[in-house]
């Protein structure tokens, strides 16, 4: 039987020291420039984003950078 654990930390502000917390930065500019060149999509407001996620408690937040 598995015991359900709870996390009372403010996500993602208090999760920096947790081993299950991951921050990933993505720059989508090269892919978006190709799509814009083909006429498939319009230019987005931001091509850079930071994905913040907790693997243990299945929390995820995406911040778009300008």
Secondary structure, DSSP 8 states (H G I E B T S, - for coil): --------S-TTTT-TT-TTEEEEEEE-HHHHHHHHHHTSS---S-SEEEEEEETTTTEEEEEEE-
